[in-house]
Amino acid sequence: MAEDRWIYLNGELVPKAEARVSVFDHGFLYGDGIFEGIRVYGGRVFKLDEHLRRLYESAKAILLDIPLDPAAMKAAVLDTTRKNGLADAYIRLVVSRGPGDLGLDPRRCTTPTVLIIVDEVALYPPKVYQEGLELASVSIRRMSPETINPAIKSLNYLNNILAKIEANQRGLAEVLMLNQQGWVVEGTGDNVFIVKDGELITPPPYVGILNGITRQVVMQLAREMGLPCREAIFNLFDVYNADECFLTGTAAEIVPAVRCDGRQIGSGQPGAITLRLTEAFQRYARSEGTPVWGTEPVRA
């Protein structure tokens, strides 16, 4: 992060070096809070309303009262983005339970912490998009919706981090997580799609996924392009024998996967449907969004 970045912290824009959160904040002590990752393309905040809707739904699920209403939060996101002067950026919006004591009781936390970070992001190098990712399945299982529902985008990402550690140990950038029944769920930070006989298939929310915004956009674009697309459970056998596979996420966008557990997927190269969707997504992402500076997009 550049040293001259400005951070929104509880109603104020402060220099990065001065942004401080209490050591008693339950977001730090217990992962008690929620967040959203949002992209800015050409001076437009992509799917801002959808991200804010999910933020407030996550807050409701954990009985966290966000001190700003959605309109005020939207203004805060735009103000912070504008202050940082980035036409293409990544926004991290965090709301924690706030400072309390060392006990678990959330009633001790009277004032939630709200912070907004705006910075540049590049999750994968260009080579990955050109040649595709190698994946592997991992031993860490995705949490069941009956424990902590993955639909809640919470600050407690230990489940994902443990899978990421396993990825690091294998020298891989991303891995596939399964649920308790052995169905493919998602990556450590991305949703997953396979393509079989021209049809897109992605796991349904009830198996334990975060219903990603980019995932939803890809499904919409596929249908507009006349590509069959459905939600259905599938296992590793289906991934190994897919014609194509790709991952989606706010930071990753659409990234092809060409190997899994040592098996080549399809031709071993990014597939034609994956490439068509990538091109369509790039066009769409740069034409949709909430303007930061005005009605016209700003080019970096």
PAKOL-644986 format. One line per 3 residues: for each residue z, x, y of N, C-alpha, C. Coordinates in nm, 2 decimals, m for minus. Layout:
// PAKOL-644986
Z,X,Y,Z,X,Y,Z,X,Y | ...;
***
This chain:
// PAKOL-644986
0.00,0.08,m0.12,0.00,0.00,0.00,0.00,0.09,0.12 | m0.09,0.06,0.22,m0.09,0.13,0.34,0.04,0.12,0.42 | 0.07,0.23,0.49,0.20,0.23,0.55,0.21,0.14,0.67;
0.09,0.10,0.73,0.09,0.02,0.85,0.09,m0.13,0.81 | 0.11,m0.17,0.69,0.11,m0.31,0.65,0.23,m0.38,0.71 | 0.20,m0.51,0.73,0.31,m0.60,0.78,0.34,m0.70,0.67;
0.47,m0.73,0.66,0.52,m0.82,0.55,0.59,m0.94,0.62 | 0.56,m1.06,0.57,0.63,m1.18,0.61,0.76,m1.18,0.53 | 0.87,m1.19,0.60,1.00,m1.20,0.53,1.09,m1.30,0.61;
1.11,m1.41,0.54,1.20,m1.51,0.59,1.17,m1.55,0.74 | 1.04,m1.58,0.77,1.00,m1.63,0.90,0.96,m1.52,1.00 | 0.97,m1.39,0.96,0.93,m1.29,1.05,0.83,m1.19,0.99;
0.74,m1.14,1.08,0.65,m1.03,1.03,0.71,m0.90,1.07 | 0.74,m0.82,0.96,0.81,m0.69,0.98,0.73,m0.58,0.92 | 0.74,m0.46,0.98,0.66,m0.35,0.92,0.71,m0.32,0.77;
0.62,m0.27,0.69,0.65,m0.25,0.55,0.78,m0.17,0.53 | 0.80,m0.07,0.61,0.91,0.02,0.60,1.04,m0.05,0.63 | 1.04,m0.16,0.70,1.16,m0.23,0.74,1.18,m0.36,0.65;
1.09,m0.39,0.56,1.11,m0.51,0.48,1.21,m0.48,0.37 | 1.32,m0.56,0.37,1.43,m0.54,0.28,1.48,m0.67,0.23 | 1.52,m0.67,0.10,1.58,m0.78,0.03,1.71,m0.75,m0.02;
1.81,m0.84,m0.01,1.95,m0.81,m0.06,1.95,m0.77,m0.21 | 2.04,m0.67,m0.24,2.06,m0.64,m0.38,2.13,m0.75,m0.46 | 2.18,m0.85,m0.38,2.24,m0.97,m0.45,2.14,m1.08,m0.46;
2.02,m1.06,m0.43,1.91,m1.17,m0.44,1.89,m1.19,m0.59 | 1.90,m1.32,m0.63,1.88,m1.35,m0.77,1.74,m1.33,m0.82 | 1.65,m1.32,m0.73,1.51,m1.27,m0.78,1.52,m1.13,m0.83;
1.60,m1.05,m0.77,1.62,m0.91,m0.82,1.71,m0.90,m0.94 | 1.82,m0.97,m0.93,1.92,m0.97,m1.03,1.88,m1.03,m1.16 | 1.81,m1.15,m1.15,1.78,m1.23,m1.27,1.63,m1.27,m1.29;
1.55,m1.23,m1.20,1.41,m1.28,m1.20,1.40,m1.42,m1.17 | 1.49,m1.47,m1.09,1.50,m1.61,m1.06,1.42,m1.65,m0.93 | 1.30,m1.68,m0.96,1.21,m1.71,m0.85,1.07,m1.73,m0.90;
0.97,m1.75,m0.81,0.84,m1.78,m0.85,0.74,m1.70,m0.76 | 0.62,m1.69,m0.80,0.52,m1.62,m0.71,0.38,m1.67,m0.74 | 0.29,m1.63,m0.65,0.15,m1.66,m0.66,0.07,m1.53,m0.62;
m0.04,m1.50,m0.69,m0.13,m1.40,m0.64,m0.26,m1.47,m0.60 | m0.30,m1.43,m0.48,m0.41,m1.50,m0.41,m0.51,m1.40,m0.36 | m0.64,m1.43,m0.36,m0.74,m1.34,m0.31,m0.80,m1.38,m0.18;
m0.84,m1.29,m0.10,m0.92,m1.31,0.02,m1.06,m1.25,0.01 | m1.16,m1.33,0.03,m1.30,m1.28,0.02,m1.36,m1.30,0.15 | m1.41,m1.20,0.22,m1.49,m1.22,0.34,m1.42,m1.30,0.45;
m1.29,m1.28,0.46,m1.21,m1.35,0.56,m1.18,m1.49,0.52 | m1.19,m1.53,0.40,m1.15,m1.66,0.35,m1.05,m1.65,0.24 | m0.94,m1.72,0.24,m0.84,m1.72,0.14,m0.89,m1.82,0.03;
m0.91,m1.76,m0.09,m0.97,m1.83,m0.20,m0.87,m1.93,m0.26 | m0.91,m2.06,m0.27,m0.83,m2.16,m0.34,m0.68,m2.16,m0.29 | m0.66,m2.15,m0.16,m0.53,m2.14,m0.11,m0.45,m2.27,m0.14;
m0.51,m2.39,m0.12,m0.44,m2.51,m0.15,m0.40,m2.52,m0.29 | m0.49,m2.48,m0.38,m0.46,m2.49,m0.53,m0.34,m2.39,m0.56 | m0.34,m2.28,m0.50,m0.23,m2.18,m0.53,m0.10,m2.24,m0.48;
m0.10,m2.29,m0.36,0.02,m2.35,m0.30,0.07,m2.47,m0.38 | m0.02,m2.55,m0.43,0.02,m2.66,m0.51,0.09,m2.61,m0.64 | 0.04,m2.51,m0.70,0.10,m2.45,m0.82,0.24,m2.39,m0.78;
0.25,m2.32,m0.67,0.37,m2.27,m0.62,0.48,m2.37,m0.61 | 0.45,m2.48,m0.55,0.55,m2.59,m0.53,0.58,m2.66,m0.66 | 0.48,m2.67,m0.75,0.51,m2.73,m0.88,0.60,m2.64,m0.96;
0.58,m2.51,m0.95,0.68,m2.41,m1.02,0.82,m2.43,m0.96 | 0.82,m2.44,m0.83,0.95,m2.45,m0.76,1.03,m2.58,m0.81 | 0.95,m2.69,m0.82,1.01,m2.81,m0.86,1.07,m2.80,m1.01;
0.99,m2.73,m1.09,1.03,m2.71,m1.23,1.16,m2.64,m1.24 | 1.19,m2.55,m1.15,1.31,m2.47,m1.16,1.42,m2.51,m1.06 | 1.39,m2.63,m1.00,1.49,m2.68,m0.90,1.52,m2.58,m0.78;
1.41,m2.52,m0.73,1.41,m2.43,m0.62,1.36,m2.50,m0.50 | 1.44,m2.51,m0.39,1.39,m2.58,m0.27,1.33,m2.47,m0.18 | 1.20,m2.48,m0.16,1.13,m2.38,m0.07,1.16,m2.43,0.07;
1.21,m2.33,0.15,1.25,m2.37,0.29,1.13,m2.41,0.38 | 1.01,m2.39,0.34,0.89,m2.42,0.42,0.82,m2.53,0.35 | 0.76,m2.63,0.43,0.68,m2.73,0.36,0.54,m2.66,0.34;
0.45,m2.73,0.26,0.32,m2.66,0.23,0.24,m2.63,0.35 | 0.24,m2.71,0.45,0.16,m2.68,0.57,0.22,m2.55,0.64 | 0.35,m2.54,0.65,0.41,m2.42,0.72,0.38,m2.30,0.63;
0.39,m2.31,0.50,0.36,m2.20,0.41,0.22,m2.15,0.42 | 0.13,m2.25,0.43,m0.01,m2.22,0.45,m0.03,m2.14,0.58 | 0.03,m2.18,0.69,0.02,m2.11,0.81,0.08,m1.97,0.80;
0.19,m1.96,0.73,0.25,m1.83,0.72,0.16,m1.73,0.64 | 0.09,m1.78,0.54,0.00,m1.70,0.46,m0.12,m1.65,0.55 | m0.17,m1.75,0.63,m0.29,m1.71,0.72,m0.24,m1.62,0.83;
m0.13,m1.64,0.88,m0.07,m1.55,0.99,m0.05,m1.41,0.94 | 0.00,m1.40,0.81,0.03,m1.26,0.76,m0.10,m1.19,0.72 | m0.20,m1.27,0.67,m0.33,m1.21,0.64,m0.40,m1.16,0.77;
m0.39,m1.24,0.87,m0.45,m1.21,1.00,m0.39,m1.08,1.06 | m0.26,m1.08,1.05,m0.18,m0.96,1.11,m0.22,m0.83,1.04 | m0.25,m0.84,0.91,m0.29,m0.72,0.84,m0.44,m0.68,0.85;
m0.52,m0.77,0.91,m0.65,m0.73,0.94,m0.75,m0.70,0.83 | m0.72,m0.76,0.71,m0.80,m0.73,0.59,m0.89,m0.85,0.56 | m1.03,m0.83,0.56,m1.12,m0.93,0.53,m1.13,m0.96,0.38;
m1.10,m0.85,0.30,m1.09,m0.86,0.15,m0.96,m0.81,0.11 | m0.88,m0.89,0.04,m0.74,m0.85,0.02,m0.68,m0.93,m0.10 | m0.56,m0.89,m0.14,m0.48,m0.96,m0.24,m0.35,m1.00,m0.17;
m0.31,m1.12,m0.19,m0.19,m1.17,m0.13,m0.09,m1.20,m0.24 | 0.03,m1.15,m0.22,0.14,m1.18,m0.32,0.25,m1.26,m0.24 | 0.26,m1.39,m0.28,0.35,m1.48,m0.22,0.47,m1.50,m0.31;
0.59,m1.47,m0.27,0.71,m1.47,m0.35,0.82,m1.56,m0.29 | 0.88,m1.65,m0.37,0.99,m1.72,m0.33,1.10,m1.70,m0.43 | 1.21,m1.64,m0.40,1.32,m1.62,m0.49,1.44,m1.72,m0.45;
1.53,m1.73,m0.55,1.65,m1.81,m0.52,1.73,m1.77,m0.40 | 1.72,m1.64,m0.37,1.79,m1.58,m0.26,1.92,m1.52,m0.29 | 1.99,m1.46,m0.19,2.12,m1.39,m0.22,2.23,m1.48,m0.27;
2.30,m1.43,m0.37,2.42,m1.51,m0.42,2.53,m1.41,m0.46 | 2.59,m1.43,m0.57,2.68,m1.34,m0.62,2.63,m1.28,m0.76 | 2.72,m1.22,m0.83,2.68,m1.16,m0.96,2.68,m1.26,m1.07;
2.72,m1.38,m1.05,2.71,m1.48,m1.15,2.58,m1.55,m1.16 | 2.56,m1.62,m1.27,2.43,m1.69,m1.29,2.41,m1.82,m1.20 | 2.52,m1.88,m1.16,2.51,m2.01,m1.10,2.42,m2.01,m0.97;
2.31,m2.08,m0.98,2.22,m2.08,m0.86,2.27,m2.15,m0.74 | 2.38,m2.23,m0.76,2.44,m2.30,m0.65,2.50,m2.20,m0.55 | 2.53,m2.08,m0.60,2.58,m1.97,m0.51,2.47,m1.91,m0.42;
2.35,m1.95,m0.44,2.24,m1.90,m0.36,2.20,m2.01,m0.26 | 2.24,m2.00,m0.14,2.22,m2.10,m0.04,2.09,m2.09,0.04 | 2.03,m1.97,0.04,1.91,m1.96,0.13,1.80,m1.88,0.05;
1.70,m1.95,0.00,1.59,m1.88,m0.07,1.52,m1.77,0.02 | 1.47,m1.67,m0.05,1.40,m1.56,0.01,1.25,m1.59,0.00 | 1.18,m1.58,0.11,1.03,m1.60,0.11,0.97,m1.48,0.17;
0.88,m1.42,0.09,0.81,m1.30,0.14,0.66,m1.31,0.10 | 0.57,m1.26,0.19,0.43,m1.25,0.17,0.38,m1.11,0.19 | 0.31,m1.06,0.10,0.26,m0.92,0.10,0.10,m0.94,0.10;
0.04,m0.87,0.19,m0.11,m0.87,0.19,m0.16,m0.72,0.18 | m0.24,m0.69,0.08,m0.29,m0.55,0.06,m0.42,m0.55,m0.01 | m0.48,m0.44,m0.02,m0.60,m0.42,m0.10,m0.56,m0.42,m0.25;
m0.66,m0.45,m0.34,m0.63,m0.45,m0.48,m0.76,m0.42,m0.55 | m0.75,m0.34,m0.66,m0.86,m0.32,m0.75,m0.80,m0.30,m0.89 | m0.81,m0.40,m0.97,m0.74,m0.40,m1.10,m0.81,m0.31,m1.20;
m0.94,m0.32,m1.21,m1.01,m0.24,m1.30,m1.12,m0.17,m1.23 | m1.16,m0.05,m1.28,m1.27,0.03,m1.22,m1.40,m0.04,m1.25 | m1.51,m0.01,m1.17,m1.64,m0.07,m1.20,m1.69,m0.05,m1.34;
m1.66,0.06,m1.40,m1.71,0.09,m1.54,m1.67,m0.02,m1.63 | m1.55,m0.08,m1.62,m1.50,m0.18,m1.71,m1.59,m0.30,m1.70 | m1.63,m0.34,m1.58,m1.72,m0.46,m1.57,m1.86,m0.43,m1.62;
m1.90,m0.31,m1.62,m2.03,m0.27,m1.66,m2.04,m0.26,m1.82 | m1.93,m0.20,m1.88,m1.93,m0.17,m2.02,m1.84,m0.26,m2.10 | m1.74,m0.32,m2.04,m1.65,m0.41,m2.11,m1.52,m0.34,m2.15;
m1.42,m0.43,m2.17,m1.28,m0.38,m2.22,m1.27,m0.37,m2.37 | m1.19,m0.28,m2.42,m1.14,m0.29,m2.56,m1.01,m0.35,m2.56 | m0.99,m0.45,m2.64,m0.86,m0.52,m2.65,m0.80,m0.49,m2.79;
m0.67,m0.53,m2.80,m0.60,m0.53,m2.93,m0.50,m0.65,m2.92 | m0.47,m0.70,m3.04,m0.36,m0.80,m3.04,m0.22,m0.72,m3.05 | m0.12,m0.78,m3.00,0.01,m0.71,m3.00,0.12,m0.79,m3.07;
0.23,m0.72,m3.10,0.33,m0.78,m3.18,0.42,m0.87,m3.10 | 0.42,m0.85,m2.96,0.50,m0.94,m2.87,0.44,m1.07,m2.87 | 0.51,m1.18,m2.90,0.46,m1.31,m2.90,0.49,m1.38,m2.76;
0.39,m1.46,m2.72,0.41,m1.53,m2.59,0.53,m1.63,m2.61 | 0.60,m1.64,m2.50,0.72,m1.74,m2.51,0.67,m1.88,m2.53 | 0.75,m1.95,m2.60,0.72,m2.09,m2.63,0.74,m2.18,m2.50;
0.66,m2.28,m2.48,0.69,m2.37,m2.37,0.82,m2.44,m2.38 | 0.88,m2.44,m2.50,1.01,m2.50,m2.52,1.12,m2.41,m2.47 | 1.09,m2.28,m2.45,1.19,m2.19,m2.39,1.18,m2.18,m2.24;
1.08,m2.10,m2.20,1.05,m2.10,m2.06,0.90,m2.13,m2.05 | 0.86,m2.24,m1.99,0.72,m2.28,m1.99,0.64,m2.18,m1.91 | 0.54,m2.12,m1.98,0.45,m2.02,m1.90,0.38,m2.09,m1.79;
0.37,m2.22,m1.78,0.31,m2.29,m1.67,0.39,m2.26,m1.54 | 0.51,m2.22,m1.55,0.59,m2.18,m1.44,0.56,m2.03,m1.41 | 0.51,m2.00,m1.29,0.47,m1.86,m1.26,0.60,m1.80,m1.20;
0.69,m1.76,m1.29,0.82,m1.71,m1.25,0.82,m1.56,m1.23 | 0.92,m1.51,m1.16,0.94,m1.37,m1.14,0.98,m1.30,m1.26 | 1.02,m1.37,m1.37,1.06,m1.30,m1.49,0.94,m1.28,m1.58;
0.88,m1.16,m1.57,0.76,m1.13,m1.64,0.79,m1.03,m1.76 | 0.91,m1.03,m1.80,0.95,m0.93,m1.91,0.87,m0.95,m2.03 | 0.84,m1.08,m2.07,0.75,m1.10,m2.19,0.62,m1.03,m2.17;
0.56,m1.05,m2.06,0.43,m0.98,m2.03,0.44,m0.83,m2.02 | 0.55,m0.79,m1.96,0.57,m0.64,m1.95,0.58,m0.57,m2.08 | 0.66,m0.64,m2.18,0.67,m0.58,m2.31,0.54,m0.57,m2.38;
0.45,m0.67,m2.36,0.31,m0.66,m2.42,0.23,m0.55,m2.35 | 0.25,m0.53,m2.21,0.19,m0.43,m2.14,0.23,m0.29,m2.19 | 0.36,m0.28,m2.22,0.41,m0.15,m2.27,0.33,m0.11,m2.40;
0.32,m0.21,m2.48,0.25,m0.19,m2.61,0.10,m0.15,m2.58 | 0.04,m0.22,m2.48,m0.10,m0.18,m2.44,m0.10,m0.03,m2.40 | m0.01,0.00,m2.31,0.00,0.14,m2.27,0.01,0.24,m2.38;
0.10,0.21,m2.48,0.12,0.30,m2.59,m0.01,0.31,m2.67 | m0.10,0.21,m2.67,m0.23,0.22,m2.74,m0.34,0.27,m2.65 | m0.31,0.30,m2.53,m0.41,0.35,m2.44,m0.51,0.25,m2.40;
m0.47,0.12,m2.39,m0.56,0.01,m2.36,m0.51,m0.05,m2.22 | m0.61,m0.10,m2.15,m0.59,m0.16,m2.02,m0.53,m0.31,m2.04 | m0.57,m0.38,m2.14,m0.53,m0.51,m2.16,m0.52,m0.54,m2.31;
m0.44,m0.64,m2.35,m0.42,m0.68,m2.49,m0.42,m0.83,m2.50 | m0.43,m0.89,m2.62,m0.42,m1.03,m2.64,m0.28,m1.06,m2.70 | m0.22,m1.17,m2.64,m0.09,m1.22,m2.69,m0.11,m1.34,m2.77;
m0.04,m1.36,m2.88,m0.05,m1.48,m2.96,0.08,m1.56,m2.94 | 0.08,m1.69,m2.98,0.20,m1.76,m2.97,0.27,m1.76,m3.11 | 0.38,m1.83,m3.12,0.46,m1.83,m3.25,0.38,m1.87,m3.37;
0.28,m1.95,m3.35,0.19,m2.00,m3.46,0.07,m1.91,m3.49 | 0.06,m1.81,m3.41,m0.05,m1.71,m3.44,m0.18,m1.75,m3.36 | m0.18,m1.85,m3.27,m0.30,m1.88,m3.20,m0.31,m1.78,m3.08;
m0.43,m1.74,m3.04,m0.45,m1.66,m2.93,m0.42,m1.74,m2.80 | m0.34,m1.68,m2.71,m0.29,m1.75,m2.59,m0.36,m1.69,m2.47 | m0.33,m1.56,m2.44,m0.38,m1.50,m2.32,m0.35,m1.35,m2.32;
m0.39,m1.28,m2.22,m0.36,m1.14,m2.20,m0.23,m1.13,m2.13 | m0.19,m1.01,m2.09,m0.06,m0.99,m2.02,m0.07,m1.04,m1.88 | m0.19,m1.05,m1.82,m0.20,m1.11,m1.69,m0.33,m1.19,m1.67;
m0.40,m1.22,m1.78,m0.53,m1.29,m1.77,m0.54,m1.40,m1.87 | m0.62,m1.50,m1.84,m0.66,m1.60,m1.94,m0.78,m1.54,m2.02 | m0.81,m1.60,m2.13,m0.91,m1.55,m2.22,m1.01,m1.67,m2.26;
m1.13,m1.63,m2.27,m1.24,m1.72,m2.31,m1.32,m1.65,m2.42 | m1.37,m1.72,m2.52,m1.47,m1.67,m2.61,m1.59,m1.76,m2.60 | m1.71,m1.70,m2.64,m1.83,m1.78,m2.64,m1.89,m1.78,m2.78;
m1.92,m1.89,m2.83,m1.97,m1.90,m2.97,m2.08,m2.00,m2.97 | m2.20,m1.96,m3.01,m2.32,m2.05,m3.02,m2.35,m2.12,m2.88 | m2.33,m2.04,m2.77,m2.36,m2.09,m2.64,m2.25,m2.18,m2.58;
m2.14,m2.19,m2.65,m2.03,m2.28,m2.60,m1.91,m2.19,m2.56 | m1.85,m2.22,m2.44,m1.73,m2.15,m2.40,m1.60,m2.22,m2.45 | m1.51,m2.15,m2.50,m1.38,m2.20,m2.56,m1.27,m2.12,m2.50;
m1.17,m2.19,m2.45,m1.05,m2.13,m2.39,m0.92,m2.20,m2.44 | m0.81,m2.13,m2.46,m0.69,m2.20,m2.52,m0.64,m2.31,m2.42 | m0.60,m2.42,m2.48,m0.54,m2.53,m2.40,m0.40,m2.49,m2.34;
m0.36,m2.55,m2.23,m0.23,m2.52,m2.18,m0.11,m2.54,m2.27 | m0.12,m2.64,m2.36,0.00,m2.66,m2.45,0.03,m2.55,m2.54 | m0.06,m2.45,m2.57,m0.03,m2.34,m2.66,0.06,m2.24,m2.59;
0.08,m2.25,m2.46,0.16,m2.16,m2.38,0.09,m2.07,m2.29 | 0.00,m2.12,m2.21,m0.07,m2.04,m2.12,m0.03,m2.07,m1.97 | m0.06,m1.98,m1.88,m0.06,m2.02,m1.74,m0.20,m2.07,m1.71;
m0.21,m2.19,m1.66,m0.34,m2.25,m1.63,m0.40,m2.19,m1.50 | m0.46,m2.07,m1.52,m0.51,m1.99,m1.41,m0.60,m2.06,m1.32 | m0.60,m2.03,m1.19,m0.69,m2.08,m1.09,m0.83,m2.03,m1.12;
m0.85,m1.90,m1.15,m0.98,m1.85,m1.18,m1.03,m1.91,m1.31 | m0.94,m1.94,m1.41,m0.98,m2.01,m1.53,m1.04,m2.14,m1.50 | m0.98,m2.22,m1.41,m1.03,m2.35,m1.38,m1.16,m2.34,m1.31;
m1.18,m2.24,m1.22,m1.31,m2.22,m1.15,m1.42,m2.19,m1.25 | m1.39,m2.10,m1.34,m1.49,m2.07,m1.44,m1.53,m2.19,m1.53 | m1.44,m2.27,m1.56,m1.47,m2.39,m1.64,m1.56,m2.48,m1.55;
m1.53,m2.50,m1.43,m1.61,m2.58,m1.34,m1.75,m2.52,m1.32 | m1.76,m2.39,m1.30,m1.89,m2.33,m1.29,m1.98,m2.34,m1.41 | m1.91,m2.33,m1.53,m1.98,m2.34,m1.65,m2.05,m2.48,m1.67;
m1.97,m2.58,m1.64,m2.02,m2.71,m1.65,m2.13,m2.74,m1.55 | m2.12,m2.69,m1.43,m2.23,m2.70,m1.33,m2.35,m2.63,m1.38 | m2.34,m2.53,m1.45,m2.45,m2.45,m1.50,m2.51,m2.51,m1.63;
m2.45,m2.62,m1.68,m2.49,m2.68,m1.80,m2.45,m2.62,m1.93 | m2.34,m2.53,m1.92,m2.29,m2.47,m2.04,m2.17,m2.55,m2.10 | m2.18,m2.58,m2.22,m2.07,m2.65,m2.29,m1.94,m2.57,m2.27;
m1.83,m2.64,m2.24,m1.70,m2.57,m2.22,m1.59,m2.66,m2.27 | m1.50,m2.61,m2.35,m1.39,m2.69,m2.39,m1.26,m2.61,m2.42 | m1.15,m2.68,m2.41,m1.02,m2.62,m2.45,m1.00,m2.65,m2.60;
m0.96,m2.54,m2.67,m0.94,m2.55,m2.81,m0.86,m2.43,m2.86 | m0.78,m2.45,m2.96,m0.70,m2.34,m3.02,m0.80,m2.25,m3.10 | m0.77,m2.12,m3.10,m0.85,m2.03,m3.19,m0.76,m1.91,m3.22;
m0.80,m1.84,m3.32,m0.72,m1.73,m3.37,m0.80,m1.60,m3.36 | m0.74,m1.49,m3.41,m0.81,m1.36,m3.39,m0.94,m1.35,m3.47 | m0.95,m1.42,m3.58,m1.07,m1.43,m3.66,m1.18,m1.48,m3.57;
m1.15,m1.58,m3.49,m1.25,m1.64,m3.39,m1.29,m1.54,m3.29 | m1.20,m1.46,m3.24,m1.23,m1.36,m3.14,m1.32,m1.25,m3.20 | m1.28,m1.20,m3.32,m1.36,m1.10,m3.38,m1.51,m1.14,m3.40;
m1.53,m1.27,m3.43,m1.66,m1.32,m3.46,m1.73,m1.40,m3.35 | m1.67,m1.39,m3.23,m1.73,m1.45,m3.11,m1.86,m1.38,m3.08 | m1.95,m1.45,m3.01,m2.07,m1.39,m2.95,m2.03,m1.31,m2.83;
m1.94,m1.36,m2.75,m1.89,m1.29,m2.63,m1.74,m1.32,m2.61 | m1.68,m1.24,m2.53,m1.54,m1.27,m2.49,m1.52,m1.21,m2.35 | m1.44,m1.28,m2.27,m1.41,m1.23,m2.14,m1.27,m1.28,m2.10;
m1.21,m1.21,m2.00,m1.08,m1.25,m1.94,m1.10,m1.29,m1.80 | m1.01,m1.38,m1.75,m1.02,m1.42,m1.61,m0.88,m1.41,m1.55 | m0.88,m1.38,m1.42,m0.76,m1.38,m1.34,m0.79,m1.35,m1.20;
m0.69,m1.38,m1.11,m0.71,m1.37,m0.97,m0.75,m1.22,m0.93 | m0.68,m1.13,m0.98,m0.71,m0.99,m0.95,m0.83,m0.94,m1.03 | m0.83,m0.98,m1.16,m0.94,m0.93,m1.25,m1.07,m1.00,m1.23;
m1.07,m1.12,m1.18,m1.19,m1.20,m1.16,m1.24,m1.24,m1.30 | m1.36,m1.19,m1.34,m1.41,m1.21,m1.48,m1.44,m1.07,m1.53 | m1.38,m1.04,m1.64,m1.39,m0.90,m1.70,m1.43,m0.92,m1.85;
m1.55,m0.86,m1.89,m1.59,m0.87,m2.03,m1.51,m0.79,m2.12 | m1.49,m0.84,m2.24,m1.42,m0.77,m2.35,m1.52,m0.75,m2.46 | m1.54,m0.63,m2.52,m1.64,m0.60,m2.61,m1.59,m0.55,m2.75;
m1.46,m0.53,m2.76,m1.40,m0.49,m2.89,m1.26,m0.54,m2.89 | m1.21,m0.58,m3.01,m1.08,m0.62,m3.03,m1.03,m0.58,m3.17 | m0.92,m0.51,m3.17,m0.86,m0.46,m3.30,m0.96,m0.38,m3.38;
m1.04,m0.30,m3.31,m1.14,m0.21,m3.38,m1.26,m0.28,m3.42 | m1.27,m0.42,m3.39,m1.39,m0.49,m3.43,m1.48,m0.51,m3.30 | m1.61,m0.49,m3.32,m1.71,m0.51,m3.21,m1.72,m0.66,m3.19;
m1.72,m0.70,m3.07,m1.75,m0.84,m3.04,m1.89,m0.86,m3.00 | m1.96,m0.94,m3.07,m2.10,m0.97,m3.04,m2.18,m0.84,m3.04 | m2.26,m0.81,m2.94,m2.35,m0.70,m2.93,m2.27,m0.57,m2.90;
m2.14,m0.58,m2.86,m2.07,m0.47,m2.81,m2.09,m0.44,m2.66 | m2.17,m0.53,m2.60,m2.19,m0.51,m2.45,m2.16,m0.64,m2.38 | m2.13,m0.64,m2.25,m2.11,m0.77,m2.18,m2.22,m0.87,m2.21;
m2.19,m0.99,m2.25,m2.29,m1.09,m2.29,m2.36,m1.15,m2.17 | m2.47,m1.22,m2.21,m2.55,m1.28,m2.10,m2.48,m1.40,m2.03 | m2.40,m1.48,m2.10,m2.33,m1.59,m2.04,m2.22,m1.53,m1.95;
m2.15,m1.43,m2.00,m2.04,m1.36,m1.92,m2.10,m1.31,m1.79 | m2.22,m1.25,m1.79,m2.28,m1.20,m1.67,m2.33,m1.31,m1.58 | m2.38,m1.42,m1.64,m2.42,m1.53,m1.55,m2.30,m1.59,m1.48;
m2.19,m1.60,m1.55,m2.07,m1.66,m1.49,m2.02,m1.57,m1.38 | m2.02,m1.44,m1.41,m1.97,m1.34,m1.31,m2.05,m1.35,m1.18 | m2.18,m1.36,m1.19,m2.27,m1.37,m1.07,m2.24,m1.50,m1.00;
m2.22,m1.61,m1.08,m2.19,m1.74,m1.01,m2.06,m1.74,m0.95 | m1.96,m1.67,m1.01,m1.83,m1.67,m0.95,m1.83,m1.59,m0.82 | m1.90,m1.48,m0.82,m1.90,m1.39,m0.70,m1.96,m1.47,m0.58;
m2.07,m1.55,m0.61,m2.13,m1.63,m0.50,m2.03,m1.73,m0.46 | m1.97,m1.80,m0.55,m1.88,m1.91,m0.52,m1.75,m1.86,m0.44 | m1.70,m1.75,m0.49,m1.57,m1.70,m0.42,m1.60,m1.66,m0.28;
m1.72,m1.62,m0.24,m1.75,m1.58,m0.11,m1.80,m1.69,m0.02 | m1.81,m1.81,m0.08,m1.85,m1.93,0.00,m1.75,m2.03,0.02 | m1.64,m2.02,m0.06,m1.53,m2.12,m0.06,m1.40,m2.05,0.00;
m1.32,m2.13,0.06,m1.19,m2.08,0.10,m1.15,m2.12,0.24 | m1.02,m2.09,0.27,m0.97,m2.13,0.40,m0.99,m2.01,0.50 | m1.06,m2.03,0.61,m1.09,m1.92,0.70,m0.96,m1.86,0.76;
m0.95,m1.73,0.77,m0.84,m1.66,0.83,m0.85,m1.65,0.98 | m0.97,m1.62,1.03,m0.99,m1.60,1.17,m1.06,m1.71,1.24 | m1.14,m1.79,1.17,m1.22,m1.89,1.23,m1.30,m1.96,1.12;
m1.40,m2.03,1.17,m1.48,m2.11,1.07,m1.58,m2.02,0.99 | m1.61,m1.90,1.04,m1.71,m1.82,0.97,m1.64,m1.71,0.90 | m1.69,m1.67,0.78,m1.63,m1.56,0.71,m1.65,m1.43,0.78;
m1.56,m1.34,0.76,m1.56,m1.20,0.82,m1.60,m1.11,0.72 | m1.70,m1.02,0.74,m1.74,m0.92,0.64,m1.67,m0.79,0.66 | m1.61,m0.74,0.55,m1.54,m0.61,0.56,m1.64,m0.50,0.59;
***
